[in-house]
């Protein structure tokens, strides 16, 4: 699982990471590996995505390495439930799996790394070592799961501040609704008031529980 942002990673780029990972796991037949291609590749970039890269660089893959195609209809939650762990540069799937107690190998400076519930590879040699020792990686203990769940709650809820001024109208993209511009005025919207206060005071953008409660009422 890769993420498309500017985090530091141990490989040169995502193609290099994919190549290094596949070359390594091909020689680990005692583990069954599933390479999950992002669903977006079925629509947005089938000619330049990960699946095409794999097809161009590997004529065949051994039976213990299977590709899960982007148009596969399996639910991500069900997919996570039957996996024993996940390997990622720093994708959100790693955080989700950690909340379920599954071991997570990451190879980039993702925001949820180095928190005590992931296997963080500092270089390519350490990464390969983690992959080769996959069958020895332990499930997370109770304390690690609790840390992962608290972090996930903060990331997926407390930091996901709604911006009601931006909405989708007959398009796949969000646009500013100019007729609603007054919502930016003081005391017109609790979420914008919160954002402005945090900017003024230089605090982190983590919503208090009273705003989280409003999410159920307004969205």
Rosetta constraint file for C-alpha pairs under 8 A:
AtomPair CA 1 CA 36 HARMONIC 7.18 0.50
AtomPair CA 1 CA 37 HARMONIC 7.95 0.50
AtomPair CA 1 CA 87 HARMONIC 6.53 0.50
AtomPair CA 1 CA 88 HARMONIC 4.44 0.50
AtomPair CA 1 CA 89 HARMONIC 6.42 0.50
AtomPair CA 1 CA 90 HARMONIC 7.42 0.50
AtomPair CA 1 CA 91 HARMONIC 5.79 0.50
AtomPair CA 1 CA 93 HARMONIC 7.23 0.50
AtomPair CA 2 CA 14 HARMONIC 6.99 0.50
AtomPair CA 2 CA 88 HARMONIC 5.73 0.50
AtomPair CA 2 CA 89 HARMONIC 5.09 0.50
AtomPair CA 2 CA 90 HARMONIC 6.24 0.50
AtomPair CA 2 CA 91 HARMONIC 5.32 0.50
AtomPair CA 3 CA 89 HARMONIC 6.73 0.50
AtomPair CA 3 CA 90 HARMONIC 6.12 0.50
AtomPair CA 3 CA 91 HARMONIC 4.97 0.50
AtomPair CA 3 CA 92 HARMONIC 7.96 0.50
AtomPair CA 7 CA 108 HARMONIC 6.56 0.50
AtomPair CA 7 CA 109 HARMONIC 5.79 0.50
AtomPair CA 7 CA 110 HARMONIC 6.46 0.50
AtomPair CA 8 CA 108 HARMONIC 5.46 0.50
AtomPair CA 8 CA 109 HARMONIC 5.31 0.50
AtomPair CA 8 CA 110 HARMONIC 7.91 0.50
AtomPair CA 9 CA 13 HARMONIC 7.54 0.50
AtomPair CA 9 CA 89 HARMONIC 6.93 0.50
AtomPair CA 9 CA 107 HARMONIC 5.90 0.50
AtomPair CA 9 CA 108 HARMONIC 3.92 0.50
AtomPair CA 9 CA 109 HARMONIC 6.29 0.50
AtomPair CA 10 CA 107 HARMONIC 5.92 0.50
AtomPair CA 10 CA 108 HARMONIC 6.11 0.50
AtomPair CA 10 CA 121 HARMONIC 7.79 0.50
AtomPair CA 10 CA 122 HARMONIC 6.90 0.50
AtomPair CA 10 CA 123 HARMONIC 5.35 0.50
AtomPair CA 10 CA 124 HARMONIC 5.99 0.50
AtomPair CA 11 CA 16 HARMONIC 6.01 0.50
AtomPair CA 11 CA 17 HARMONIC 5.48 0.50
AtomPair CA 11 CA 124 HARMONIC 6.99 0.50
AtomPair CA 12 CA 16 HARMONIC 5.94 0.50
AtomPair CA 12 CA 17 HARMONIC 7.37 0.50
AtomPair CA 13 CA 17 HARMONIC 6.28 0.50
AtomPair CA 14 CA 18 HARMONIC 6.11 0.50
AtomPair CA 15 CA 19 HARMONIC 6.12 0.50
AtomPair CA 15 CA 50 HARMONIC 7.50 0.50
AtomPair CA 15 CA 53 HARMONIC 7.44 0.50
AtomPair CA 16 CA 20 HARMONIC 6.03 0.50
AtomPair CA 17 CA 21 HARMONIC 5.98 0.50
AtomPair CA 18 CA 22 HARMONIC 6.12 0.50
AtomPair CA 18 CA 50 HARMONIC 7.88 0.50
AtomPair CA 19 CA 23 HARMONIC 6.09 0.50
AtomPair CA 19 CA 54 HARMONIC 7.89 0.50
AtomPair CA 20 CA 24 HARMONIC 6.24 0.50
AtomPair CA 21 CA 25 HARMONIC 6.22 0.50
AtomPair CA 21 CA 128 HARMONIC 7.79 0.50
AtomPair CA 22 CA 26 HARMONIC 5.94 0.50
AtomPair CA 23 CA 27 HARMONIC 7.21 0.50
AtomPair CA 24 CA 28 HARMONIC 7.10 0.50
AtomPair CA 24 CA 128 HARMONIC 6.84 0.50
AtomPair CA 24 CA 131 HARMONIC 7.47 0.50
AtomPair CA 24 CA 132 HARMONIC 7.75 0.50
AtomPair CA 25 CA 29 HARMONIC 7.47 0.50
AtomPair CA 25 CA 33 HARMONIC 7.49 0.50
AtomPair CA 25 CA 65 HARMONIC 7.65 0.50
AtomPair CA 25 CA 131 HARMONIC 7.14 0.50
AtomPair CA 25 CA 132 HARMONIC 7.61 0.50
AtomPair CA 26 CA 61 HARMONIC 7.47 0.50
AtomPair CA 26 CA 62 HARMONIC 6.76 0.50
AtomPair CA 26 CA 64 HARMONIC 7.76 0.50
AtomPair CA 26 CA 65 HARMONIC 6.89 0.50
AtomPair CA 28 CA 132 HARMONIC 6.78 0.50
AtomPair CA 29 CA 64 HARMONIC 5.88 0.50
AtomPair CA 30 CA 64 HARMONIC 7.84 0.50
AtomPair CA 31 CA 64 HARMONIC 6.79 0.50
AtomPair CA 31 CA 134 HARMONIC 8.00 0.50
AtomPair CA 31 CA 135 HARMONIC 7.41 0.50
AtomPair CA 32 CA 64 HARMONIC 4.66 0.50
AtomPair CA 32 CA 65 HARMONIC 6.17 0.50
AtomPair CA 32 CA 66 HARMONIC 7.90 0.50
AtomPair CA 33 CA 64 HARMONIC 5.96 0.50
AtomPair CA 33 CA 65 HARMONIC 4.78 0.50
AtomPair CA 33 CA 66 HARMONIC 6.25 0.50
AtomPair CA 34 CA 65 HARMONIC 5.98 0.50
AtomPair CA 34 CA 66 HARMONIC 4.97 0.50
AtomPair CA 34 CA 67 HARMONIC 5.88 0.50
AtomPair CA 34 CA 68 HARMONIC 6.58 0.50
AtomPair CA 35 CA 65 HARMONIC 7.29 0.50
AtomPair CA 35 CA 66 HARMONIC 6.10 0.50
AtomPair CA 35 CA 67 HARMONIC 4.79 0.50
AtomPair CA 35 CA 68 HARMONIC 5.81 0.50
AtomPair CA 36 CA 67 HARMONIC 6.21 0.50
AtomPair CA 36 CA 68 HARMONIC 4.72 0.50
AtomPair CA 36 CA 69 HARMONIC 6.74 0.50
AtomPair CA 36 CA 70 HARMONIC 7.42 0.50
AtomPair CA 37 CA 41 HARMONIC 7.28 0.50
AtomPair CA 37 CA 50 HARMONIC 6.91 0.50
AtomPair CA 37 CA 51 HARMONIC 6.59 0.50
AtomPair CA 37 CA 67 HARMONIC 7.30 0.50
AtomPair CA 37 CA 68 HARMONIC 5.99 0.50
AtomPair CA 37 CA 69 HARMONIC 5.62 0.50
AtomPair CA 37 CA 70 HARMONIC 5.02 0.50
AtomPair CA 38 CA 69 HARMONIC 8.00 0.50
AtomPair CA 38 CA 70 HARMONIC 5.41 0.50
AtomPair CA 39 CA 43 HARMONIC 7.83 0.50
AtomPair CA 39 CA 69 HARMONIC 7.76 0.50
AtomPair CA 39 CA 70 HARMONIC 4.09 0.50
AtomPair CA 39 CA 71 HARMONIC 5.89 0.50
AtomPair CA 39 CA 72 HARMONIC 7.69 0.50
AtomPair CA 40 CA 44 HARMONIC 5.83 0.50
AtomPair CA 40 CA 45 HARMONIC 7.56 0.50
AtomPair CA 40 CA 70 HARMONIC 6.91 0.50
AtomPair CA 41 CA 45 HARMONIC 5.11 0.50
AtomPair CA 41 CA 46 HARMONIC 5.16 0.50
AtomPair CA 41 CA 49 HARMONIC 6.25 0.50
AtomPair CA 41 CA 51 HARMONIC 7.97 0.50
AtomPair CA 41 CA 70 HARMONIC 6.03 0.50
AtomPair CA 42 CA 46 HARMONIC 5.88 0.50
AtomPair CA 42 CA 70 HARMONIC 5.45 0.50
AtomPair CA 42 CA 71 HARMONIC 5.93 0.50
AtomPair CA 45 CA 49 HARMONIC 5.48 0.50
AtomPair CA 46 CA 51 HARMONIC 7.42 0.50
AtomPair CA 46 CA 52 HARMONIC 6.73 0.50
AtomPair CA 47 CA 52 HARMONIC 6.07 0.50
AtomPair CA 48 CA 52 HARMONIC 5.99 0.50
AtomPair CA 48 CA 53 HARMONIC 6.95 0.50
AtomPair CA 49 CA 53 HARMONIC 6.30 0.50
AtomPair CA 50 CA 54 HARMONIC 6.16 0.50
AtomPair CA 51 CA 55 HARMONIC 6.22 0.50
AtomPair CA 51 CA 69 HARMONIC 7.92 0.50
AtomPair CA 52 CA 56 HARMONIC 6.07 0.50
AtomPair CA 53 CA 57 HARMONIC 6.25 0.50
AtomPair CA 54 CA 58 HARMONIC 5.78 0.50
AtomPair CA 55 CA 59 HARMONIC 6.47 0.50
AtomPair CA 61 CA 65 HARMONIC 6.19 0.50
AtomPair CA 61 CA 66 HARMONIC 7.53 0.50
AtomPair CA 62 CA 66 HARMONIC 7.93 0.50
AtomPair CA 68 CA 72 HARMONIC 6.76 0.50
AtomPair CA 74 CA 78 HARMONIC 7.01 0.50
AtomPair CA 74 CA 79 HARMONIC 6.69 0.50
AtomPair CA 75 CA 79 HARMONIC 6.12 0.50
AtomPair CA 76 CA 80 HARMONIC 6.12 0.50
AtomPair CA 77 CA 81 HARMONIC 6.28 0.50
AtomPair CA 78 CA 82 HARMONIC 6.74 0.50
AtomPair CA 79 CA 83 HARMONIC 6.68 0.50
AtomPair CA 80 CA 97 HARMONIC 6.54 0.50
AtomPair CA 84 CA 102 HARMONIC 6.12 0.50
AtomPair CA 84 CA 103 HARMONIC 7.40 0.50
AtomPair CA 85 CA 97 HARMONIC 7.13 0.50
AtomPair CA 85 CA 102 HARMONIC 5.00 0.50
AtomPair CA 85 CA 103 HARMONIC 4.94 0.50
AtomPair CA 85 CA 104 HARMONIC 5.80 0.50
AtomPair CA 86 CA 93 HARMONIC 7.76 0.50
AtomPair CA 86 CA 94 HARMONIC 6.32 0.50
AtomPair CA 86 CA 97 HARMONIC 7.15 0.50
AtomPair CA 86 CA 102 HARMONIC 7.55 0.50
AtomPair CA 86 CA 103 HARMONIC 6.72 0.50
AtomPair CA 86 CA 104 HARMONIC 5.05 0.50
AtomPair CA 86 CA 105 HARMONIC 6.36 0.50
AtomPair CA 87 CA 94 HARMONIC 7.36 0.50
AtomPair CA 87 CA 104 HARMONIC 5.99 0.50
AtomPair CA 87 CA 105 HARMONIC 4.78 0.50
AtomPair CA 87 CA 106 HARMONIC 6.05 0.50
AtomPair CA 88 CA 93 HARMONIC 7.88 0.50
AtomPair CA 88 CA 94 HARMONIC 6.55 0.50
AtomPair CA 88 CA 104 HARMONIC 7.62 0.50
AtomPair CA 88 CA 105 HARMONIC 6.26 0.50
AtomPair CA 88 CA 106 HARMONIC 4.97 0.50
AtomPair CA 88 CA 107 HARMONIC 6.51 0.50
AtomPair CA 89 CA 106 HARMONIC 5.09 0.50
AtomPair CA 89 CA 107 HARMONIC 4.57 0.50
AtomPair CA 89 CA 108 HARMONIC 4.99 0.50
AtomPair CA 89 CA 110 HARMONIC 7.53 0.50
AtomPair CA 90 CA 94 HARMONIC 6.77 0.50
AtomPair CA 90 CA 106 HARMONIC 5.77 0.50
AtomPair CA 90 CA 107 HARMONIC 6.81 0.50
AtomPair CA 90 CA 108 HARMONIC 5.73 0.50
AtomPair CA 90 CA 109 HARMONIC 7.06 0.50
AtomPair CA 90 CA 110 HARMONIC 4.83 0.50
AtomPair CA 90 CA 111 HARMONIC 7.84 0.50
AtomPair CA 90 CA 113 HARMONIC 7.89 0.50
AtomPair CA 91 CA 95 HARMONIC 7.64 0.50
AtomPair CA 91 CA 110 HARMONIC 7.71 0.50
AtomPair CA 92 CA 96 HARMONIC 6.42 0.50
AtomPair CA 93 CA 97 HARMONIC 6.04 0.50
AtomPair CA 94 CA 98 HARMONIC 6.18 0.50
AtomPair CA 94 CA 104 HARMONIC 5.84 0.50
AtomPair CA 94 CA 105 HARMONIC 7.88 0.50
AtomPair CA 94 CA 106 HARMONIC 7.70 0.50
AtomPair CA 95 CA 99 HARMONIC 6.53 0.50
AtomPair CA 95 CA 112 HARMONIC 6.85 0.50
AtomPair CA 95 CA 148 HARMONIC 7.04 0.50
AtomPair CA 95 CA 152 HARMONIC 6.83 0.50
AtomPair CA 96 CA 100 HARMONIC 6.95 0.50
AtomPair CA 96 CA 152 HARMONIC 7.43 0.50
AtomPair CA 97 CA 101 HARMONIC 6.68 0.50
AtomPair CA 97 CA 102 HARMONIC 5.49 0.50
AtomPair CA 97 CA 103 HARMONIC 7.55 0.50
AtomPair CA 97 CA 104 HARMONIC 7.20 0.50
AtomPair CA 98 CA 102 HARMONIC 5.16 0.50
AtomPair CA 98 CA 103 HARMONIC 6.42 0.50
AtomPair CA 98 CA 104 HARMONIC 6.51 0.50
AtomPair CA 98 CA 117 HARMONIC 6.91 0.50
AtomPair CA 98 CA 118 HARMONIC 7.52 0.50
AtomPair CA 98 CA 140 HARMONIC 7.45 0.50
AtomPair CA 98 CA 145 HARMONIC 6.60 0.50
AtomPair CA 98 CA 148 HARMONIC 6.01 0.50
AtomPair CA 98 CA 149 HARMONIC 7.85 0.50
AtomPair CA 99 CA 145 HARMONIC 5.48 0.50
AtomPair CA 99 CA 146 HARMONIC 7.53 0.50
AtomPair CA 99 CA 148 HARMONIC 5.22 0.50
AtomPair CA 99 CA 149 HARMONIC 5.03 0.50
AtomPair CA 99 CA 152 HARMONIC 7.47 0.50
AtomPair CA 100 CA 145 HARMONIC 7.02 0.50
AtomPair CA 101 CA 139 HARMONIC 5.71 0.50
AtomPair CA 101 CA 140 HARMONIC 4.72 0.50
AtomPair CA 101 CA 141 HARMONIC 7.11 0.50
AtomPair CA 101 CA 144 HARMONIC 7.79 0.50
AtomPair CA 101 CA 145 HARMONIC 5.56 0.50
AtomPair CA 102 CA 139 HARMONIC 5.28 0.50
AtomPair CA 102 CA 140 HARMONIC 6.15 0.50
AtomPair CA 103 CA 117 HARMONIC 7.83 0.50
AtomPair CA 103 CA 118 HARMONIC 6.65 0.50
AtomPair CA 103 CA 119 HARMONIC 7.41 0.50
AtomPair CA 103 CA 137 HARMONIC 6.65 0.50
AtomPair CA 103 CA 138 HARMONIC 6.55 0.50
AtomPair CA 103 CA 139 HARMONIC 5.37 0.50
AtomPair CA 103 CA 140 HARMONIC 6.29 0.50
AtomPair CA 104 CA 117 HARMONIC 7.81 0.50
AtomPair CA 104 CA 118 HARMONIC 5.17 0.50
AtomPair CA 104 CA 119 HARMONIC 5.91 0.50
AtomPair CA 105 CA 118 HARMONIC 6.21 0.50
AtomPair CA 105 CA 119 HARMONIC 4.72 0.50
AtomPair CA 105 CA 120 HARMONIC 6.19 0.50
AtomPair CA 105 CA 121 HARMONIC 7.29 0.50
AtomPair CA 105 CA 127 HARMONIC 7.89 0.50
AtomPair CA 105 CA 130 HARMONIC 7.20 0.50
AtomPair CA 106 CA 110 HARMONIC 7.89 0.50
AtomPair CA 106 CA 113 HARMONIC 7.47 0.50
AtomPair CA 106 CA 118 HARMONIC 7.06 0.50
AtomPair CA 106 CA 119 HARMONIC 6.21 0.50
AtomPair CA 106 CA 120 HARMONIC 5.27 0.50
AtomPair CA 106 CA 121 HARMONIC 6.23 0.50
AtomPair CA 107 CA 120 HARMONIC 6.33 0.50
AtomPair CA 107 CA 121 HARMONIC 5.19 0.50
AtomPair CA 107 CA 122 HARMONIC 7.18 0.50
AtomPair CA 107 CA 123 HARMONIC 7.73 0.50
AtomPair CA 107 CA 127 HARMONIC 6.72 0.50
AtomPair CA 108 CA 120 HARMONIC 7.76 0.50
AtomPair CA 108 CA 121 HARMONIC 7.53 0.50
AtomPair CA 109 CA 113 HARMONIC 6.43 0.50
AtomPair CA 112 CA 151 HARMONIC 7.64 0.50
AtomPair CA 113 CA 117 HARMONIC 7.73 0.50
AtomPair CA 113 CA 118 HARMONIC 6.21 0.50
AtomPair CA 113 CA 120 HARMONIC 6.65 0.50
AtomPair CA 114 CA 118 HARMONIC 6.80 0.50
AtomPair CA 114 CA 120 HARMONIC 6.66 0.50
AtomPair CA 115 CA 147 HARMONIC 7.95 0.50
AtomPair CA 116 CA 144 HARMONIC 6.67 0.50
AtomPair CA 116 CA 147 HARMONIC 7.96 0.50
AtomPair CA 117 CA 140 HARMONIC 6.86 0.50
AtomPair CA 117 CA 144 HARMONIC 5.25 0.50
AtomPair CA 117 CA 145 HARMONIC 7.29 0.50
AtomPair CA 117 CA 147 HARMONIC 7.40 0.50
AtomPair CA 117 CA 148 HARMONIC 6.54 0.50
AtomPair CA 119 CA 130 HARMONIC 7.80 0.50
AtomPair CA 121 CA 126 HARMONIC 5.39 0.50
AtomPair CA 121 CA 127 HARMONIC 4.91 0.50
AtomPair CA 121 CA 130 HARMONIC 7.68 0.50
AtomPair CA 122 CA 126 HARMONIC 6.40 0.50
AtomPair CA 122 CA 127 HARMONIC 7.35 0.50
AtomPair CA 123 CA 127 HARMONIC 6.24 0.50
AtomPair CA 124 CA 128 HARMONIC 6.14 0.50
AtomPair CA 125 CA 129 HARMONIC 6.17 0.50
AtomPair CA 126 CA 130 HARMONIC 6.22 0.50
AtomPair CA 127 CA 131 HARMONIC 6.36 0.50
AtomPair CA 128 CA 132 HARMONIC 6.15 0.50
AtomPair CA 129 CA 133 HARMONIC 6.11 0.50
AtomPair CA 130 CA 134 HARMONIC 5.98 0.50
AtomPair CA 133 CA 137 HARMONIC 6.75 0.50
AtomPair CA 140 CA 144 HARMONIC 5.65 0.50
AtomPair CA 140 CA 145 HARMONIC 6.03 0.50
AtomPair CA 141 CA 145 HARMONIC 6.21 0.50
AtomPair CA 142 CA 146 HARMONIC 6.20 0.50
AtomPair CA 143 CA 147 HARMONIC 6.32 0.50
AtomPair CA 144 CA 148 HARMONIC 6.17 0.50
AtomPair CA 145 CA 149 HARMONIC 6.05 0.50
AtomPair CA 146 CA 150 HARMONIC 6.12 0.50
AtomPair CA 147 CA 151 HARMONIC 6.13 0.50
AtomPair CA 148 CA 152 HARMONIC 6.03 0.50
AtomPair CA 149 CA 153 HARMONIC 6.06 0.50
AtomPair CA 150 CA 154 HARMONIC 6.29 0.50
AtomPair CA 151 CA 155 HARMONIC 6.09 0.50
AtomPair CA 152 CA 156 HARMONIC 5.73 0.50
AtomPair CA 152 CA 157 HARMONIC 7.90 0.50
AtomPair CA 153 CA 157 HARMONIC 5.53 0.50
AtomPair CA 153 CA 158 HARMONIC 6.72 0.50
AtomPair CA 154 CA 158 HARMONIC 4.65 0.50
AtomPair CA 154 CA 159 HARMONIC 6.06 0.50
AtomPair CA 154 CA 206 HARMONIC 7.30 0.50
AtomPair CA 155 CA 159 HARMONIC 5.32 0.50
AtomPair CA 155 CA 160 HARMONIC 7.05 0.50
AtomPair CA 156 CA 160 HARMONIC 6.04 0.50
AtomPair CA 157 CA 161 HARMONIC 7.90 0.50
AtomPair CA 157 CA 212 HARMONIC 7.18 0.50
AtomPair CA 158 CA 206 HARMONIC 5.14 0.50
AtomPair CA 158 CA 207 HARMONIC 4.83 0.50
AtomPair CA 158 CA 208 HARMONIC 7.16 0.50
AtomPair CA 158 CA 209 HARMONIC 7.86 0.50
AtomPair CA 158 CA 212 HARMONIC 6.74 0.50
AtomPair CA 159 CA 205 HARMONIC 6.13 0.50
AtomPair CA 159 CA 206 HARMONIC 4.95 0.50
AtomPair CA 159 CA 207 HARMONIC 6.27 0.50
AtomPair CA 161 CA 191 HARMONIC 6.87 0.50
AtomPair CA 161 CA 207 HARMONIC 7.32 0.50
AtomPair CA 162 CA 191 HARMONIC 6.89 0.50
AtomPair CA 163 CA 191 HARMONIC 7.42 0.50
AtomPair CA 163 CA 192 HARMONIC 7.50 0.50
AtomPair CA 165 CA 176 HARMONIC 5.70 0.50
AtomPair CA 165 CA 177 HARMONIC 5.69 0.50
AtomPair CA 165 CA 180 HARMONIC 6.52 0.50
AtomPair CA 165 CA 181 HARMONIC 7.12 0.50
AtomPair CA 165 CA 183 HARMONIC 7.24 0.50
AtomPair CA 166 CA 174 HARMONIC 5.58 0.50
AtomPair CA 166 CA 175 HARMONIC 5.18 0.50
AtomPair CA 166 CA 176 HARMONIC 4.67 0.50
AtomPair CA 166 CA 177 HARMONIC 6.17 0.50
AtomPair CA 167 CA 174 HARMONIC 4.86 0.50
AtomPair CA 167 CA 175 HARMONIC 5.62 0.50
AtomPair CA 167 CA 176 HARMONIC 6.73 0.50
AtomPair CA 167 CA 177 HARMONIC 6.86 0.50
AtomPair CA 168 CA 172 HARMONIC 6.55 0.50
AtomPair CA 168 CA 173 HARMONIC 5.82 0.50
AtomPair CA 168 CA 174 HARMONIC 4.48 0.50
AtomPair CA 168 CA 175 HARMONIC 6.29 0.50
AtomPair CA 169 CA 173 HARMONIC 7.99 0.50
AtomPair CA 169 CA 174 HARMONIC 7.34 0.50
AtomPair CA 169 CA 175 HARMONIC 7.61 0.50
AtomPair CA 177 CA 181 HARMONIC 6.83 0.50
AtomPair CA 182 CA 188 HARMONIC 7.50 0.50
AtomPair CA 183 CA 188 HARMONIC 5.28 0.50
AtomPair CA 183 CA 189 HARMONIC 6.03 0.50
AtomPair CA 184 CA 188 HARMONIC 6.76 0.50
AtomPair CA 184 CA 189 HARMONIC 7.23 0.50
AtomPair CA 184 CA 192 HARMONIC 6.58 0.50
AtomPair CA 185 CA 189 HARMONIC 7.90 0.50
AtomPair CA 186 CA 193 HARMONIC 6.39 0.50
AtomPair CA 187 CA 193 HARMONIC 6.42 0.50
AtomPair CA 188 CA 193 HARMONIC 7.83 0.50
AtomPair CA 189 CA 193 HARMONIC 6.21 0.50
AtomPair CA 190 CA 194 HARMONIC 6.16 0.50
AtomPair CA 190 CA 211 HARMONIC 7.52 0.50
AtomPair CA 191 CA 195 HARMONIC 6.32 0.50
AtomPair CA 191 CA 211 HARMONIC 7.34 0.50
AtomPair CA 192 CA 196 HARMONIC 6.17 0.50
AtomPair CA 193 CA 197 HARMONIC 6.17 0.50
AtomPair CA 194 CA 198 HARMONIC 6.24 0.50
AtomPair CA 194 CA 207 HARMONIC 7.79 0.50
AtomPair CA 195 CA 199 HARMONIC 6.25 0.50
AtomPair CA 195 CA 205 HARMONIC 7.07 0.50
AtomPair CA 196 CA 200 HARMONIC 6.20 0.50
AtomPair CA 197 CA 201 HARMONIC 6.11 0.50
AtomPair CA 198 CA 202 HARMONIC 5.54 0.50
AtomPair CA 198 CA 203 HARMONIC 4.95 0.50
AtomPair CA 198 CA 204 HARMONIC 6.60 0.50
AtomPair CA 198 CA 205 HARMONIC 6.47 0.50
AtomPair CA 199 CA 203 HARMONIC 6.81 0.50
AtomPair CA 207 CA 211 HARMONIC 6.12 0.50
AtomPair CA 207 CA 212 HARMONIC 6.71 0.50
AtomPair CA 208 CA 212 HARMONIC 6.68 0.50
AtomPair CA 209 CA 213 HARMONIC 6.21 0.50
AtomPair CA 210 CA 214 HARMONIC 6.61 0.50
AtomPair CA 211 CA 215 HARMONIC 6.77 0.50
AtomPair CA 212 CA 216 HARMONIC 7.61 0.50
AtomPair CA 213 CA 217 HARMONIC 7.23 0.50
AtomPair CA 214 CA 218 HARMONIC 6.14 0.50
AtomPair CA 215 CA 219 HARMONIC 5.45 0.50
